[in-house]
Amino acid sequence: MKTERRQFLTAGTAAVALLALGRWAGAEAQERVLSVVARKFVFLPNEITLKLGEPVILEFTAFEVVMGFNIPALKLRTDIVPGQIARLRLTPAQVGSYDFLCDNFCGDGHEDMNGRLIVVA
Amino acid sequence: MERNFDRRDFLRLAGLGGVVFASGLAGCASYGASKTSDFSFVQLSDSHWGFNGPAINPEAGTTLKRAVAEVNALALAPDFIVFTGDLTHTTDDPQVRRARMREFRAIVADLKVRDIHFLAGEHDASLDRGAAFMEFFGPTHYSFDYRGVHFVALDNVSDPAARIGEEQLAWLKADLAGLSKQAPIVVLTHRPLFDLAPQWDWATRDGDQAMAILLPYENVTVFYGHIHQNNDHLTGHIAHHAAKSLIFPLPAPGSQPKREPLRWDAAHPFQGLGYRAVASTGKDVPLSISERNIAPG
């Protein structure tokens, strides 16, 4: 999945929606970049705290096998391919706590590879 | 040779020690009672042979063997057995994976019923796209007919991203194309074909496409594994039934933050572990399903 493409997550489809903004080449200077490493069998960090309304870019890297990053409640996901940077840009639209997980089976411990995105006011 | 048991016999013989209920395939009579006849099968699932976790199952080395003995002792011997995935516990080592499959195969060779249909789980197949599984157990998706019922085995695990994939979906559509919309169909698979708990990876990424193919058919029942507990769900008129595991139970979908295995209870050994027996009486009644527990002691 190409995460650089425009991505829409409309608030109308879910009460907990995040809004993905603009094109990748847009106002990058206004966006905070957060790096996330996916390795067997943990996300580093596995707890990500964002501020309500703050545009951010999540940059993912993996070094072993193809991983997945998925926040099902927000219908937001990307593959993380070793050697490539996967990016998701989003602006939290609602305070809350959202579970994320690796959704590409990656071995014994895959079931424990999860975390939480927390949106604070 | 035709079996001469009726639904009442099944409830009496298979229901001992288990919970019996009815599901799916109602309306078979309208398809033509003459085309179907009595039979039963057993669903085993999620034995995770090779798993090592004494706090979770100190009897990991015997649980599958107990299940084999119990199935062999059923008063009503099943016509065949289906095994819906995660036969073995995953490992990064291809040789260990094959050793576990070899050991598993040797254990289930003790089943008196020789007609066994195997499916893969992600622990068997996701790290090598089903290569080892196919060496030992054959294709990962296929169909067969038994006494008027069409069985379809779907593979939603060989792709580590939990996709059935366009090629297999096209195969499914073609496989069903020759059937009447009233034909009795049983789908066997590992992961749920619907979004049971996506936050726990209890879903199939393109399961909705499989359901779109199946929904025009009026008599479809899905039996699956993966979630290590009984769970019943309806997608329109199609019933989905998850089976117990033969290694450890998991918590109810979304009931706690993490999907950690339930720990072994020494006061209630083998609690939450079991298998199911399913009977088709081939008449104007739904399938009879008997949920059975591994007996302690």
Interface residues (C-beta under 8 A of the other chain):
Chain A: V66 G68 N70 P72 A73 D79 D99 L101 D103 N104 F105 C106 G107 D108 H110 E111 D112 N114
Chain B: H89 T90 T91 D92 E122 S126 L127 V157 P160 A161 A162 D195 P198 Q199 W200 D201 A203 R205 P257 K258 R259
